[in-house]
Amino acid sequence: MSPAPRRRGSKSNDEPEKVEGETPDAAENSEPSAAKPKRPRKAKAKAKPAAPAPAPVPESAPAAEPEVEPVKTQGDKAADEDLAPAADAEAAPAAAKPRRARRAKAEEKPAEPAPAPKRPARDPDAAPPMVRAHAKYVRTSARKARLVCDHIRGKSVQEARAILAHANREVARDWTKLLESAVANAEHNHELVGDELRIHAVKADEGPTLKRFRPRAMGRATPIRKRTSHLSITLTPKDGDY
């Protein structure tokens, strides 16, 4: 019998398999390639031991709330680091001070003020002191001022105060201020008692006149004279008091 015809494209079992890109001679002469070394496998992570189970909380006790710590920023941390050495430096000298030094400071008394210098004693043969006071450029005429000062000349300080307090003239207020100024000068500068003084001299002199003008009828202008005066008063101790 004749052998069965071969089909196109079929392979016989006796023929070796051909590799693409290789010639039949190269396939025969090629040797098996060396096996590639395998990469070492990573060691498996060790299994963590299981955490112990939390103890059962009795039902009667309330569950404790977890404490939440405040989150600190970088600025807060830097401030704490800067303040820490300063606080340590302040605490060190404070702890080094002995207690005896503190007690000594507490027991120290304030320094007493220096005594005022004493005035020299007066000469009994000398003339009695004259205390003066002046008021210049008072806005009143000298004539009106003289009408009041004539009532207090030669009077004691207490009588002069009473007369000026009940006077109807406006210039009496200026004379009262001047009298109190003279009494203050006697007490502070000459160590005299104000109620033991009397008015030795009092006068009112004319001061500069302020000239103004006032419009009048038919386009005229009339002058206005605003008078001023200089007031002065002199005090001295009463007879037998010096």
N, CA, C and O of each residue as an XYZ file, in Angstrom:
968
protein
N       0.848     -1.204      0.000
C       0.000      0.000      0.000
C       0.868      1.232      0.000
O       1.950      1.256      0.587
N       0.423      2.157     -0.604
C       1.196      3.425     -0.659
C       1.006      4.203      0.636
O      -0.077      4.166      1.220
N       2.075      4.932      1.112
C       1.946      5.721      2.371
C       0.956      6.860      2.187
O       0.736      7.376      1.092
N       0.366      7.222      3.334
C      -0.655      8.313      3.297
C       0.013      9.652      2.984
O       1.084      9.975      3.495
N      -0.643     10.395      2.148
C      -0.035     11.692      1.779
C       0.019     12.658      2.978
O      -0.856     12.665      3.844
N       1.051     13.442      2.984
C       1.200     14.455      4.056
C       0.345     15.674      3.765
O       0.180     16.140      2.638
N      -0.172     16.135      4.860
C      -0.914     17.397      4.722
C       0.063     18.572      4.794
O       1.096     18.537      5.463
N      -0.331     19.605      4.065
C       0.509     20.796      4.054
C       0.443     21.469      5.409
O      -0.624     21.690      5.982
N       1.615     21.780      5.888
C       1.706     22.494      7.163
C       1.739     21.594      8.356
O       1.871     22.099      9.471
N       1.629     20.317      8.212
C       1.679     19.410      9.363
C       3.115     19.074      9.676
O       3.974     19.073      8.794
N       3.366     18.794     10.910
C       4.713     18.512     11.381
C       4.775     17.052     11.766
O       3.839     16.453     12.296
N       5.949     16.523     11.462
C       6.166     15.134     11.872
C       6.759     15.109     13.256
O       7.385     16.068     13.706
N       6.556     14.025     13.901
C       7.075     13.909     15.258
C       8.578     13.807     15.281
O       9.204     14.133     16.289
N       9.189     13.349     14.159
C      10.644     13.193     14.149
C      11.368     14.512     13.972
O      12.527     14.627     14.373
N      10.716     15.525     13.378
C      11.414     16.791     13.113
C      11.424     17.634     14.382
O      10.422     17.725     15.091
N      12.562     18.241     14.653
C      12.622     19.117     15.853
C      11.919     20.455     15.583
O      11.786     20.877     14.434
N      11.476     21.105     16.652
C      10.791     22.405     16.519
C      11.798     23.490     16.186
O      12.892     23.554     16.746
N      11.409     24.305     15.293
C      12.260     25.416     14.868
C      11.880     26.668     15.646
O      10.709     26.951     15.899
N      12.914     27.394     16.008
C      12.736     28.666     16.722
C      12.890     29.792     15.724
O      13.767     29.756     14.861
N      12.041     30.782     15.844
C      12.112     31.917     14.926
C      13.423     32.640     15.096
O      13.902     32.840     16.212
N      13.993     33.024     13.990
C      15.234     33.784     13.991
C      16.455     32.921     14.115
O      17.561     33.459     14.160
N      16.327     31.621     14.173
C      17.480     30.738     14.282
C      17.472     29.777     13.092
O      16.448     29.289     12.615
N      18.691     29.561     12.671
C      18.847     28.601     11.574
C      18.886     27.211     12.154
O      19.132     27.051     13.349
N      18.652     26.203     11.346
C      18.708     24.825     11.877
C      20.058     24.461     12.416
O      20.148     23.695     13.375
N      21.140     24.997     11.821
C      22.475     24.659     12.331
C      22.710     25.290     13.688
O      23.299     24.673     14.576
N      22.226     26.576     13.853
C      22.445     27.247     15.138
C      21.656     26.586     16.227
O      22.079     26.557     17.382
N      20.506     26.052     15.869
C      19.704     25.385     16.888
C      20.376     24.132     17.376
O      20.294     23.799     18.558
N      21.060     23.411     16.455
C      21.743     22.200     16.867
C      22.952     22.506     17.714
O      23.213     21.827     18.707
N      23.704     23.543     17.318
C      24.955     23.838     18.025
C      24.753     24.602     19.336
O      25.665     24.627     20.162
N      23.571     25.236     19.558
C      23.358     26.054     20.774
C      23.281     25.179     21.985
O      22.697     24.096     21.946
N      23.856     25.632     23.044
C      23.855     24.922     24.314
C      22.809     25.533     25.242
O      22.471     26.710     25.122
N      22.333     24.769     26.112
C      21.327     25.339     27.061
C      21.959     26.468     27.891
O      23.035     26.309     28.466
N      21.245     27.638     27.935
C      21.754     28.827     28.671
C      21.701     28.580     30.161
O      20.869     27.839     30.685
N      22.656     29.256     30.825
C      22.735     29.098     32.289
C      21.494     29.714     32.938
O      20.997     30.752     32.500
N      21.027     29.083     33.943
C      19.809     29.561     34.635
C      20.103     30.876     35.363
O      21.138     31.007     36.016
N      19.175     31.868     35.249
C      19.353     33.180     35.888
C      19.198     33.043     37.388
O      18.324     32.326     37.876
N      20.079     33.758     38.129
C      19.943     33.653     39.611
C      18.659     34.342     40.055
O      18.319     35.421     39.568
N      17.981     33.733     40.946
C      16.724     34.284     41.462
C      17.017     35.312     42.548
O      17.959     35.179     43.329
N      16.170     36.345     42.569
C      16.314     37.387     43.584
C      15.888     36.846     44.934
O      14.921     36.094     45.051
N      16.647     37.253     45.964
C      16.246     36.754     47.310
C      14.921     37.372     47.722
O      14.687     38.572     47.580
N      14.111     36.549     48.210
C      12.806     37.041     48.654
C      12.954     37.829     49.949
O      13.770     37.530     50.821
N      12.116     38.849     50.015
C      12.131     39.679     51.213
C      11.620     38.890     52.404
O      10.670     38.110     52.332
N      12.311     39.146     53.497
C      11.880     38.430     54.706
C      10.511     38.922     55.122
O      10.232     40.121     55.141
N       9.716     38.018     55.435
C       8.355     38.377     55.841
C       8.398     39.101     57.176
O       9.140     38.748     58.093
N       7.566     40.128     57.239
C       7.494     40.904     58.500
C       7.008     40.006     59.617
O       6.067     39.225     59.477
N       7.694     40.159     60.726
C       7.323     39.352     61.867
C       5.953     39.773     62.370
O       5.627     40.958     62.449
N       5.227     38.843     62.681
C       3.875     39.133     63.169
C       3.964     39.730     64.560
O       4.620     39.180     65.445
N       3.267     40.910     64.753
C       3.266     41.570     66.055
C       2.436     40.772     67.033
O       1.405     40.199     66.680
N       2.899     40.744     68.268
C       2.084     40.005     69.249
C       0.757     40.712     69.462
O       0.683     41.940     69.465
N      -0.226     39.962     69.630
C      -1.567     40.516     69.805
C      -1.638     41.272     71.121
O      -1.157     40.801     72.151
N      -2.264     42.489     71.069
C      -2.396     43.315     72.273
C      -3.339     42.631     73.247
O      -4.324     42.018     72.837
N      -3.041     42.733     74.531
C      -3.938     42.079     75.490
C      -5.291     42.751     75.482
O      -5.404     43.960     75.282
N      -6.263     41.985     75.691
C      -7.633     42.494     75.678
C      -7.841     43.399     76.875
O      -7.374     43.073     77.966
N      -8.543     44.556     76.709
C      -8.777     45.458     77.848
C      -9.639     44.797     78.909
O     -10.524     43.989     78.627
N      -9.339     45.177     80.140
C     -10.093     44.592     81.250
C     -11.532     45.068     81.183
O     -11.784     46.222     80.837
N     -12.438     44.240     81.494
C     -13.859     44.634     81.439
C     -14.151     45.688     82.507
O     -13.776     45.537     83.669
N     -14.822     46.749     82.090
C     -15.174     47.851     82.987
C     -16.525     47.542     83.602
O     -17.467     47.202     82.888
N     -16.631     47.656     84.914
C     -17.942     47.379     85.512
C     -18.961     48.405     85.040
O     -18.618     49.545     84.726
N     -20.171     47.998     84.998
C     -21.231     48.853     84.486
C     -21.477     50.048     85.401
O     -21.870     51.113     84.926
N     -21.254     49.893     86.695
C     -21.548     50.986     87.624
C     -20.583     52.156     87.454
O     -20.989     53.311     87.591
N     -19.277     51.871     87.148
C     -18.281     52.937     87.025
C     -18.445     53.640     85.687
O     -18.563     52.965     84.665
N     -18.457     54.994     85.649
C     -18.592     55.690     84.354
C     -17.303     55.567     83.557
O     -16.208     55.486     84.113
N     -17.458     55.556     82.278
C     -16.298     55.422     81.386
C     -15.467     56.703     81.446
O     -15.990     57.808     81.305
N     -14.154     56.527     81.659
C     -13.253     57.690     81.749
C     -13.026     58.274     80.368
O     -12.733     57.558     79.410
N     -13.166     59.584     80.285
C     -12.955     60.244     78.993
C     -11.460     60.391     78.738
O     -10.714     60.760     79.645
N     -11.017     60.113     77.531
C      -9.573     60.261     77.240
C      -9.170     61.720     77.280
O      -9.876     62.588     76.766
N      -8.029     61.980     77.894
C      -7.507     63.347     77.982
C      -6.913     63.758     76.645
O      -6.063     63.078     76.070
N      -7.393     64.889     76.182
C      -6.923     65.400     74.898
C      -5.907     66.507     75.166
O      -6.244     67.536     75.750
N      -4.704     66.299     74.751
C      -3.659     67.297     74.951
C      -3.769     68.376     73.885
O      -3.973     68.066     72.711
N      -3.635     69.643     74.276
C      -3.706     70.713     73.266
C      -2.541     70.616     72.291
O      -1.391     70.389     72.666
N      -2.888     70.795     71.041
C      -1.871     70.714     69.998
C      -1.061     72.005     70.002
O      -1.633     73.090     69.904
N       0.237     71.907     70.112
C       1.128     73.062     70.131
C       1.688     73.314     68.749
O       2.126     72.390     68.062
N       1.671     74.553     68.356
C       2.237     74.935     67.080
C       3.748     75.130     67.211
O       4.316     75.067     68.301
N       4.371     75.369     66.064
C       5.825     75.579     66.103
C       6.183     76.848     66.869
O       7.212     76.905     67.542
N       5.315     77.880     66.763
C       5.577     79.116     67.493
C       5.513     78.918     68.999
O       6.322     79.482     69.735
N       4.517     78.089     69.482
C       4.409     77.828     70.925
C       5.618     77.055     71.422
O       6.134     77.332     72.505
N       6.076     76.080     70.630
C       7.246     75.307     71.049
C       8.486     76.188     71.133
O       9.285     76.061     72.060
N       8.642     77.089     70.148
C       9.810     77.978     70.180
C       9.754     78.921     71.369
O      10.778     79.219     71.984
N       8.518     79.403     71.699
C       8.384     80.302     72.860
C       8.717     79.574     74.150
O       9.363     80.139     75.033
N       8.275     78.307     74.271
C       8.592     77.534     75.476
C      10.095     77.323     75.610
O      10.640     77.371     76.713
N      10.764     77.089     74.480
C      12.213     76.875     74.537
C      12.948     78.156     74.939
O      13.953     78.105     75.647
N      12.425     79.333     74.472
C      13.079     80.596     74.828
C      12.846     80.958     76.285
O      13.737     81.513     76.928
N      11.653     80.652     76.825
C      11.335     81.026     78.196
C      11.979     80.094     79.215
O      12.206     80.491     80.357
N      12.272     78.877     78.822
C      12.816     77.915     79.780
C      14.158     78.370     80.354
O      14.307     78.350     81.576
N      15.161     78.786     79.536
C      16.428     79.238     80.155
C      16.274     80.514     80.971
O      16.967     80.699     81.972
N      15.341     81.423     80.535
C      15.139     82.664     81.301
C      14.553     82.366     82.670
O      14.952     82.974     83.664
N      13.590     81.414     82.731
C      12.982     81.068     84.023
C      14.014     80.419     84.934
O      14.029     80.674     86.139
N      14.878     79.578     84.364
C      15.917     78.939     85.181
C      16.905     79.981     85.711
O      17.359     79.887     86.851
N      17.239     80.990     84.866
C      18.184     82.012     85.306
C      17.597     82.871     86.415
O      18.325     83.287     87.317
N      16.275     83.151     86.368
C      15.650     83.943     87.431
C      15.530     83.151     88.713
O      15.693     83.693     89.807
N      15.243     81.866     88.577
C      15.056     81.051     89.773
C      16.374     80.836     90.511
O      16.383     80.688     91.733
N      17.501     80.819     89.769
C      18.788     80.547     90.407
C      19.206     81.645     91.383
O      19.546     81.332     92.524
N      19.193     82.955     90.972
C      19.585     83.976     91.968
C      18.599     84.117     93.101
O      18.988     84.442     94.222
N      17.285     83.872     92.822
C      16.300     83.977     93.894
C      16.542     82.915     94.951
O      16.393     83.178     96.145
N      16.918     81.711     94.518
C      17.173     80.647     95.494
C      18.486     80.869     96.237
O      18.654     80.387     97.357
N      19.423     81.602     95.617
C      20.721     81.789     96.260
C      20.688     82.844     97.361
O      21.583     82.873     98.206
N      19.653     83.734     97.371
C      19.604     84.775     98.395
C      19.318     84.184     99.764
O      18.397     83.377     99.895
N      20.052     84.547    100.757
C      19.756     84.026    102.101
C      18.552     84.728    102.706
O      18.205     85.839    102.307
N      17.931     84.089    103.650
C      16.747     84.658    104.283
C      17.114     85.818    105.220
O      16.310     86.724    105.438
N      18.310     85.780    105.760
C      18.701     86.834    106.688
C      18.735     88.194    105.995
O      18.371     89.210    106.586
N      19.179     88.205    104.727
C      19.251     89.479    104.009
C      17.861     90.077    103.841
O      17.695     91.292    103.945
N      16.863     89.240    103.583
C      15.512     89.750    103.424
C      14.995     90.332    104.731
O      14.354     91.383    104.730
N      15.261     89.678    105.818
C      14.801     90.203    107.105
C      15.477     91.530    107.428
O      14.864     92.433    107.998
N      16.740     91.634    107.058
C      17.455     92.876    107.344
C      16.848     94.038    106.570
O      16.747     95.147    107.095
N      16.437     93.792    105.308
C      15.829     94.855    104.519
C      14.484     95.261    105.102
O      14.137     96.442    105.118
N      13.730     94.283    105.580
C      12.419     94.614    106.144
C      12.546     95.429    107.420
O      11.686     96.259    107.714
N      13.611     95.201    108.182
C      13.780     95.915    109.440
C      14.367     97.316    109.275
O      14.369     98.105    110.220
N      14.870     97.628    108.067
C      15.466     98.945    107.858
C      14.387    100.021    107.941
O      13.310     99.855    107.369
N      14.654    101.097    108.629
C      13.711    102.198    108.782
C      14.005    103.264    107.726
O      15.156    103.447    107.329
N      12.967    103.964    107.274
C      13.227    105.031    106.296
C      14.072    106.136    106.891
O      14.002    106.431    108.084
N      14.862    106.732    106.036
C      15.766    107.798    106.493
C      14.951    109.007    106.949
O      13.995    109.405    106.283
N      15.329    109.576    108.065
C      14.627    110.736    108.595
C      14.994    111.970    107.778
O      16.150    112.133    107.388
N      14.006    112.851    107.514
C      14.323    114.065    106.738
C      15.260    114.977    107.517
O      15.230    115.034    108.746
N      16.074    115.674    106.777
C      17.034    116.588    107.408
C      16.295    117.744    108.066
O      15.361    118.287    107.477
N      16.686    118.126    109.255
C      15.995    119.240    109.920
C      16.201    120.552    109.169
O      17.264    120.802    108.602
N      15.151    121.390    109.178
C      15.229    122.680    108.492
C      16.206    123.594    109.221
O      16.269    123.579    110.450
N      16.952    124.375    108.488
C      17.915    125.283    109.151
C      17.180    126.334    109.981
O      16.186    126.909    109.538
N      17.672    126.567    111.160
C      17.055    127.536    112.057
C      17.500    128.956    111.694
O      18.643    129.200    111.305
N      16.548    129.876    111.838
C      16.866    131.273    111.564
C      17.636    131.870    112.756
O      17.422    131.463    113.898
N      18.502    132.803    112.499
C      19.221    133.443    113.622
C      18.258    134.242    114.507
O      17.272    134.797    114.023
N      18.551    134.290    115.786
C      17.701    135.025    116.731
C      17.734    136.513    116.421
O      18.770    137.051    116.030
N      16.576    137.189    116.601
C      16.487    138.608    116.320
C      17.144    139.428    117.433
O      17.197    139.027    118.595
N      17.624    140.555    117.033
C      18.211    141.500    118.005
C      17.081    142.273    118.679
O      16.310    142.935    117.984
N      16.954    142.216    119.997
C      15.834    142.935    120.641
C      15.903    144.448    120.464
O      14.872    145.117    120.538
N      17.092    145.006    120.233
C      17.213    146.455    120.062
C      16.891    146.906    118.637
O      16.796    148.105    118.375
N      16.724    145.969    117.730
C      16.462    146.326    116.337
C      15.020    146.801    116.186
O      14.162    146.528    117.025
N      14.782    147.522    115.087
C      13.439    148.039    114.809
C      12.518    146.884    114.441
O      12.988    145.871    113.922
N      11.230    147.009    114.693
C      10.295    145.935    114.343
C      10.280    145.715    112.838
O      10.419    146.676    112.081
N      10.118    144.495    112.391
C      10.126    144.212    110.943
C       8.892    144.792    110.262
O       7.821    144.899    110.859
N       9.071    145.159    109.010
C       7.996    145.671    108.168
C       7.774    144.686    107.012
O       8.677    144.440    106.212
N       6.590    144.143    106.941
C       6.261    143.154    105.902
C       5.401    143.851    104.861
O       4.375    144.441    105.197
N       5.813    143.787    103.599
C       5.118    144.503    102.530
C       4.583    143.528    101.481
O       5.080    142.415    101.311
N       3.543    144.003    100.785
C       2.974    143.271     99.651
C       2.458    144.293     98.653
O       1.931    145.336     99.038
N       2.612    143.989     97.367
C       2.233    144.928     96.309
C       1.351    144.214     95.287
O       1.503    143.017     95.043
N       0.425    144.971     94.693
C      -0.421    144.502     93.585
C      -0.407    145.590     92.522
O      -0.846    146.711     92.779
N       0.087    145.277     91.341
C       0.238    146.274     90.279
C      -0.781    146.038     89.162
O      -1.259    144.925     88.941
N      -1.088    147.135     88.470
C      -1.977    147.128     87.306
C      -3.359    146.572     87.657
O      -3.929    145.777     86.910
N      -3.883    147.000     88.800
C      -5.233    146.598     89.191
C      -6.214    147.438     88.377
O      -6.055    148.654     88.269
N      -7.225    146.789     87.808
C      -8.134    147.493     86.904
C      -9.200    148.265     87.687
O     -10.384    147.930     87.653
N      -8.757    149.284     88.377
C      -9.631    150.220     89.076
C      -8.879    151.534     89.236
O      -7.650    151.564     89.189
N      -9.613    152.601     89.421
C      -8.960    153.902     89.577
C      -8.386    154.047     90.979
O      -8.875    153.428     91.924
N      -7.358    154.857     91.112
C      -6.727    155.069     92.417
C      -7.687    155.763     93.384
O      -7.623    155.520     94.589
N      -8.573    156.621     92.876
C      -9.523    157.319     93.754
C     -10.473    156.330     94.422
O     -10.739    156.437     95.619
N     -10.994    155.350     93.639
C     -11.922    154.377     94.208
C     -11.198    153.464     95.205
O     -11.781    153.040     96.203
N      -9.926    153.167     94.929
C      -9.169    152.316     95.849
C      -8.898    153.031     97.162
O      -8.888    152.399     98.219
N      -8.674    154.356     97.110
C      -8.381    155.105     98.337
C      -9.605    155.203     99.249
O      -9.471    155.290    100.470
N     -10.799    155.187     98.648
C     -12.007    155.260     99.455
C     -12.147    154.049    100.379
O     -12.789    154.135    101.426
N     -11.542    152.918     99.988
C     -11.628    151.701    100.810
C     -10.434    151.601    101.754
O     -10.599    151.245    102.920
N      -9.233    151.912    101.263
C      -8.043    151.726    102.101
C      -8.002    152.699    103.276
O      -7.325    152.444    104.272
N      -8.738    153.834    103.160
C      -8.744    154.762    104.291
C      -9.437    154.177    105.522
O      -9.193    154.622    106.644
N     -10.298    153.183    105.314
C     -11.031    152.593    106.437
C     -10.193    151.553    107.202
O     -10.497    151.251    108.355
N      -9.155    151.011    106.579
C      -8.405    149.928    107.228
C      -7.026    150.389    107.696
O      -6.286    149.600    108.284
N      -6.674    151.618    107.454
C      -5.342    152.094    107.866
C      -5.260    152.149    109.400
O      -6.117    152.745    110.053
N      -4.209    151.514    109.967
C      -4.001    151.491    111.407
C      -4.807    150.421    112.134
O      -4.699    150.309    113.355
N      -5.611    149.630    111.424
C      -6.424    148.597    112.057
C      -5.613    147.307    112.184
O      -4.604    147.132    111.501
N      -6.050    146.426    113.042
C      -5.437    145.097    113.145
C      -5.881    144.229    111.960
O      -6.812    144.574    111.231
N      -5.216    143.135    111.793
C      -5.531    142.258    110.654
C      -6.952    141.721    110.771
O      -7.660    141.646    109.767
N      -7.379    141.351    111.954
C      -8.731    140.811    112.120
C      -9.786    141.875    111.827
O     -10.779    141.571    111.166
N      -9.607    143.113    112.295
C     -10.565    144.184    112.029
C     -10.594    144.535    110.532
O     -11.657    144.801    109.970
N      -9.412    144.531    109.897
C      -9.361    144.863    108.467
C     -10.097    143.799    107.645
O     -10.778    144.135    106.676
N      -9.970    142.546    108.012
C     -10.698    141.494    107.294
C     -12.205    141.711    107.415
O     -12.928    141.560    106.429
N     -12.689    142.061    108.605
C     -14.125    142.279    108.794
C     -14.619    143.485    108.001
O     -15.705    143.431    107.424
N     -13.851    144.566    107.959
C     -14.262    145.772    107.224
C     -14.341    145.484    105.730
O     -15.303    145.875    105.070
N     -13.311    144.787    105.188
C     -13.292    144.495    103.747
C     -14.387    143.498    103.363
O     -14.921    143.560    102.255
N     -14.720    142.585    104.268
C     -15.764    141.606    103.955
C     -17.134    142.264    103.807
O     -17.977    141.755    103.069
N     -17.378    143.395    104.498
C     -18.687    144.056    104.460
C     -18.675    145.323    103.619
O     -19.670    146.048    103.601
N     -17.584    145.611    102.925
C     -17.524    146.805    102.065
C     -18.334    146.564    100.797
O     -18.383    145.448    100.281
N     -18.989    147.658    100.288
C     -19.824    147.546     99.095
C     -19.031    147.777     97.802
O     -19.570    147.560     96.716
N     -17.798    148.201     97.886
C     -16.985    148.461     96.704
C     -16.390    147.159     96.140
O     -16.035    146.240     96.879
N     -16.296    147.122     94.805
C     -15.715    145.936     94.169
C     -14.212    145.845     94.424
O     -13.655    144.747     94.453
N     -13.554    146.983     94.608
C     -12.121    146.976     94.847
C     -11.783    146.364     96.199
O     -10.616    146.063     96.450
N     -12.763    146.170     97.078
C     -12.507    145.556     98.383
C     -11.989    144.122     98.215
O     -11.230    143.640     99.055
N     -12.391    143.441     97.143
C     -11.886    142.078     96.907
C     -10.385    142.107     96.612
O      -9.649    141.230     97.064
N      -9.928    143.108     95.859
C      -8.493    143.227     95.586
C      -7.711    143.555     96.851
O      -6.603    143.054     97.041
N      -8.280    144.398     97.725
C      -7.596    144.690     98.983
C      -7.550    143.459     99.892
O      -6.574    143.274    100.618
N      -8.559    142.637     99.867
C      -8.563    141.421    100.691
C      -7.468    140.456    100.240
O      -6.749    139.902    101.072
N      -7.338    140.253     98.941
C      -6.281    139.378     98.425
C      -4.902    139.917     98.793
O      -4.009    139.150     99.153
N      -4.731    141.227     98.703
C      -3.441    141.812     99.023
C      -3.126    141.666    100.514
O      -1.978    141.419    100.885
N      -4.137    141.817    101.362
C      -3.922    141.660    102.807
C      -3.518    140.224    103.146
O      -2.606    140.023    103.948
N      -4.163    139.239    102.566
C      -3.809    137.839    102.830
C      -2.405    137.522    102.319
O      -1.693    136.726    102.931
N      -2.005    138.127    101.220
C      -0.647    137.917    100.713
C       0.391    138.478    101.673
O       1.433    137.860    101.890
N       0.114    139.654    102.254
C       1.052    140.238    103.221
C       1.145    139.393    104.477
O       2.236    139.232    105.023
N       0.026    138.845    104.956
C       0.044    137.981    106.145
C       0.847    136.714    105.872
O       1.597    136.260    106.736
N       0.700    136.140    104.683
C       1.468    134.934    104.333
C       2.959    135.233    104.284
O       3.767    134.403    104.702
N       3.335    136.397    103.783
C       4.753    136.765    103.766
C       5.305    136.888    105.185
O       6.434    136.476    105.452
N       4.518    137.448    106.082
C       4.975    137.608    107.465
C       5.147    136.261    108.157
O       6.095    136.087    108.922
N       4.262    135.313    107.910
C       4.338    134.012    108.574
C       5.464    133.148    108.023
O       6.149    132.472    108.791
N       5.668    133.156    106.728
C       6.643    132.252    106.126
C       8.047    132.847    106.064
O       9.035    132.122    106.171
N       8.135    134.155    105.894
C       9.457    134.765    105.726
C      10.032    135.351    107.019
O      11.251    135.433    107.172
N       9.160    135.758    107.951
C       9.638    136.419    109.169
C       9.202    135.707    110.448
O       9.468    136.195    111.547
N       8.542    134.571    110.318
C       8.114    133.775    111.478
C       7.262    134.608    112.449
O       7.483    134.574    113.659
N       6.306    135.342    111.920
C       5.387    136.132    112.728
C       4.005    135.480    112.721
O       3.693    134.669    111.849
N       3.196    135.839    113.687
C       1.829    135.336    113.790
C       0.916    136.328    113.100
O       0.952    137.518    113.411
N       0.095    135.860    112.164
C      -0.719    136.770    111.372
C      -1.742    137.548    112.173
O      -1.990    138.721    111.892
N      -2.346    136.903    113.179
C      -3.378    137.602    113.967
C      -2.782    138.643    114.911
O      -3.531    139.434    115.485
N      -1.468    138.670    115.090
C      -0.830    139.627    115.991
C      -0.224    140.798    115.234
O       0.620    141.514    115.774
N      -0.640    140.999    113.998
C      -0.100    142.090    113.177
C      -1.159    143.179    113.005
O      -2.355    142.951    113.191
N      -0.682    144.353    112.647
C      -1.576    145.478    112.346
C      -1.099    146.137    111.049
O       0.033    145.930    110.612
N      -1.985    146.936    110.445
C      -1.672    147.592    109.176
C      -0.946    148.900    109.500
O      -1.533    149.832    110.050
N       0.321    148.950    109.154
C       1.134    150.141    109.434
C       0.919    151.214    108.370
O       0.782    152.393    108.698
N       0.889    150.816    107.101
C       0.703    151.777    106.017
C      -0.025    151.087    104.879
O       0.157    149.895    104.634
N      -0.857    151.862    104.186
C      -1.581    151.354    103.023
C      -1.804    152.521    102.076
O      -2.160    153.612    102.521
N      -1.601    152.316    100.773
C      -1.755    153.403     99.804
C      -2.126    152.837     98.437
O      -1.921    151.656     98.156
N      -2.674    153.704     97.601
C      -3.068    153.351     96.228
C      -2.510    154.411     95.301
O      -2.894    155.576     95.403
N      -1.619    154.044     94.403
C      -1.002    154.970     93.450
C      -1.616    154.754     92.060
O      -2.148    153.689     91.746
N      -1.520    155.798     91.252
C      -2.076    155.702     89.904
C      -1.145    154.886     88.998
O       0.079    154.974     89.086
N      -1.770    154.096     88.133
C      -1.023    153.319     87.150
C      -1.257    153.862     85.760
O      -1.890    154.907     85.615
N      -0.770    153.188     84.731
C      -0.995    153.660     83.352
C      -2.479    153.622     82.985
O      -3.230    152.774     83.466
N      -2.882    154.555     82.129
C      -4.275    154.653     81.687
C      -4.401    154.074     80.291
O      -3.618    154.407     79.401
N      -5.384    153.209     80.099
C      -5.666    152.611     78.786
C      -6.646    153.531     78.057
O      -7.721    153.831     78.577
N      -6.283    153.972     76.868
C      -7.096    154.926     76.115
C      -7.854    154.196     75.000
O      -7.273    153.503     74.165
N      -9.170    154.382     75.029
C     -10.039    153.795     74.013
C     -10.967    154.895     73.486
O     -11.026    155.991     74.043
N     -11.682    154.587     72.418
C     -12.595    155.569     71.821
C     -13.954    154.908     71.612
O     -14.055    153.704     71.377
N     -14.994    155.737     71.705
C     -16.364    155.263     71.539
C     -17.050    156.112     70.460
O     -16.943    157.338     70.488
N     -17.741    155.489     69.524
C     -18.450    156.280     68.500
C     -19.653    157.000     69.112
O     -20.347    156.467     69.977
N     -19.874    158.218     68.639
C     -20.998    159.030     69.122
C     -21.784    159.573     67.926
O     -21.507    159.223     66.778
N     -22.732    160.400     68.200
C     -23.622    160.919     67.159
C     -22.873    161.803     66.168
O     -21.853    162.410     66.492
N     -23.419    161.858     64.929
C     -22.916    162.709     63.839
C     -21.454    162.392     63.505
O     -20.682    163.283     63.152
N     -21.081    161.087     63.625
C     -19.754    160.652     63.201
C     -18.634    161.047     64.118
O     -17.467    161.027     63.729
N     -18.976    161.403     65.330
C     -17.929    161.802     66.250
C     -17.409    160.596     67.033
O     -18.048    159.544     67.054
N     -16.237    160.752     67.680
C     -15.636    159.730     68.538
C     -15.163    160.392     69.811
O     -14.446    161.393     69.776
N     -15.565    159.830     70.935
C     -15.178    160.387     72.229
C     -14.202    159.438     72.915
O     -14.343    158.221     72.794
N     -13.214    159.972     73.635
C     -12.219    159.093     74.290
C     -12.785    158.427     75.546
O     -13.670    158.950     76.222
N     -12.232    157.255     75.817
C     -12.548    156.512     77.042
C     -11.233    156.250     77.753
O     -10.277    155.764     77.148
N     -11.187    156.571     79.027
C      -9.976    156.358     79.817
C     -10.231    155.244     80.823
O     -11.090    155.351     81.698
N      -9.468    154.183     80.673
C      -9.573    153.041     81.593
C      -8.390    153.110     82.561
O      -7.248    152.817     82.207
N      -8.706    153.503     83.783
C      -7.659    153.758     84.775
C      -7.160    152.453     85.390
O      -7.896    151.469     85.460
N      -5.905    152.455     85.834
C      -5.304    151.356     86.606
C      -4.610    151.960     87.822
O      -4.365    153.165     87.889
N      -4.302    151.090     88.775
C      -3.675    151.575     90.016
C      -2.738    150.513     90.549
O      -2.854    149.330     90.231
N      -1.787    150.979     91.387
C      -0.837    150.099     92.078
C      -1.149    150.166     93.573
O      -1.097    151.233     94.185
N      -1.476    148.999     94.152
C      -1.834    148.932     95.570
C      -0.657    148.383     96.362
O       0.071    147.513     95.884
N      -0.475    148.894     97.571
C       0.594    148.405     98.454
C       0.106    148.474     99.890
O      -0.678    149.348    100.259
N       0.587    147.533    100.692
C       0.197    147.457    102.101
C       1.411    147.024    102.909
O       2.220    146.224    102.439
N       1.544    147.558    104.144
C       2.668    147.254    105.028
C       2.123    146.819    106.367
O       1.262    147.487    106.940
N       2.630    145.680    106.882
C       2.203    145.142    108.173
C       3.361    145.205    109.149
O       4.527    145.140    108.759
N       3.027    145.330    110.407
C       4.025    145.328    111.468
C       3.399    144.735    112.728
O       2.176    144.759    112.860
N       4.203    144.199    113.669
C       3.624    143.660    114.906
C       2.967    144.759    115.727
O       3.310    145.936    115.610
N       2.010    144.349    116.564
C       1.335    145.300    117.423
C       2.306    145.806    118.495
O       3.355    145.205    118.726
N       1.948    146.903    119.140
C       2.797    147.463    120.195
C       2.873    146.493    121.362
O       1.852    145.987    121.826
N       4.105    146.232    121.841
C       4.306    145.328    122.973
C       4.367    143.871    122.598
O       4.710    143.042    123.440
N       4.038    143.512    121.328
C       4.119    142.106    120.907
C       5.472    141.763    120.350
O       5.785    140.588    120.157
N       6.284    142.767    120.089
C       7.603    142.477    119.515
C       8.696    142.816    120.548
O       9.883    142.646    120.269
